[in-house]
Amino acid sequence: MAGWMRSGALNAFIPERATALRFAFDHFSAHAPRGRCWEELWARVTNLGFLWIADMLGARIADTHELVASAKSLRILGHRELFYDVEHKNGEAVLSPPWLPTKITFRSVEDFGNADWEWLMRGHLVLL
């Protein structure tokens, strides 16, 4: 694994005050972070409200629920081609059913509830 992707090292590249992140990994991302490095990042980036991660089914970095389990402030998760609203109940992250394809395709600021989060995804095609 590349040195910067080792557990904990990802923290050096993400500011603590980040409220939204977008990651894309492809077939050649053999060094994509896995395991505890995500939990460590979420523990440090406590204002993260939006996350979108595109990984490949054959080279998953995490299951969808694993991405939200320790992200206490997360409100929207995009994982691959699907988006979910995230609620936190009794200390557990609960995912909504996936957004409808029309909502994903024609997503707006109102859908995200935050102009910056919508801007982060604007112009990025999500293949359904």
C-alpha positions in Angstrom: 0.0 0.0 0.0 1.3 3.5 -0.8 2.6 5.3 2.3 0.1 8.1 2.1 -2.8 5.7 2.1 -1.7 3.7 5.2 -4.0 3.8 8.2 -3.9 7.3 9.7 -1.9 8.9 6.9 -5.0 9.9 4.9 -5.7 12.3 7.8 -2.7 14.5 6.7 -4.4 15.4 3.5 -7.9 16.2 4.6 -8.6 19.3 6.7 -10.4 18.8 10.0 -13.0 21.5 9.0 -14.1 19.7 5.8 -17.8 19.4 5.4 -17.9 17.5 2.1 -15.6 15.0 0.4 -15.7 13.4 -3.0 -13.4 10.4 -3.8 -13.2 8.3 -7.0 -11.2 5.1 -7.3 -10.9 3.1 -10.4 -9.6 -0.3 -11.4 -6.0 0.8 -11.0 -6.4 2.1 -7.4 -4.7 -0.9 -5.8 -3.6 1.5 -3.1 -7.1 2.7 -2.1 -7.5 3.1 1.6 -9.3 0.3 3.4 -10.3 -0.6 6.9 -9.6 1.6 9.9 -8.3 4.6 8.0 -11.9 5.6 7.2 -12.9 5.4 10.9 -9.9 7.4 11.9 -10.7 10.0 9.3 -14.4 10.3 10.4 -13.3 10.7 14.0 -11.1 13.7 13.1 -13.3 15.3 10.4 -16.3 15.8 12.7 -18.3 18.3 10.5 -18.4 16.0 7.5 -22.0 16.2 6.2 -21.6 14.9 2.6 -19.5 12.1 1.3 -19.4 10.5 -2.2 -17.1 7.6 -2.9 -16.9 5.8 -6.3 -15.2 2.5 -6.0 -15.6 -0.6 -8.2 -17.7 -3.5 -7.1 -14.8 -5.9 -7.8 -12.4 -3.7 -5.8 -14.5 -2.4 -3.0 -12.9 -0.2 -0.4 -15.8 -0.7 2.0 -19.4 -1.7 2.1 -21.9 1.1 2.0 -22.9 0.9 5.7 -19.3 0.7 6.8 -18.7 4.1 5.3 -21.3 5.7 7.5 -21.1 3.6 10.7 -18.6 5.9 12.4 -19.3 9.2 10.5 -21.5 10.8 13.2 -22.2 14.1 11.3 -22.9 12.6 7.9 -26.2 13.6 6.3 -25.9 12.4 2.7 -23.8 9.5 1.4 -23.1 8.8 -2.3 -21.6 5.4 -2.9 -21.0 4.4 -6.5 -24.2 5.3 -8.4 -26.5 5.6 -5.4 -27.2 8.4 -2.9 -28.7 7.9 0.5 -29.9 10.3 3.2 -28.3 9.3 6.6 -30.0 9.6 9.9 -28.4 8.9 13.3 -30.7 7.1 15.7 -29.5 5.8 19.1 -25.9 6.0 18.0 -26.4 4.1 14.8 -26.3 5.3 11.2 -29.5 4.5 9.4 -29.6 4.8 5.6 -32.7 5.8 3.7 -33.7 3.9 0.6 -31.6 5.0 -2.3 -32.6 8.2 -4.0 -34.8 7.7 -7.1 -32.9 7.7 -10.5 -34.6 11.0 -11.5 -33.5 12.7 -8.3 -29.9 11.5 -8.8 -29.8 12.6 -12.4 -31.5 16.0 -11.8 -30.1 16.6 -8.3 -30.4 20.2 -7.0 -29.3 22.3 -4.0 -32.7 21.5 -2.4 -31.9 17.8 -2.6 -28.6 18.2 -0.9 -29.7 20.9 1.5 -26.4 22.7 1.0 -25.1 24.6 -2.0 -21.5 23.6 -1.5 -22.4 19.9 -1.5 -24.3 20.3 -4.7 -21.5 22.3 -6.3 -19.0 19.4 -5.4 -21.1 17.0 -7.5 -22.1 19.5 -10.3 -20.9 18.4 -13.7 -20.0 14.9 -12.4 -22.0 12.3 -14.2 -23.2 9.5 -12.0 -23.9 6.4 -14.2 -27.0 4.6 -13.2 
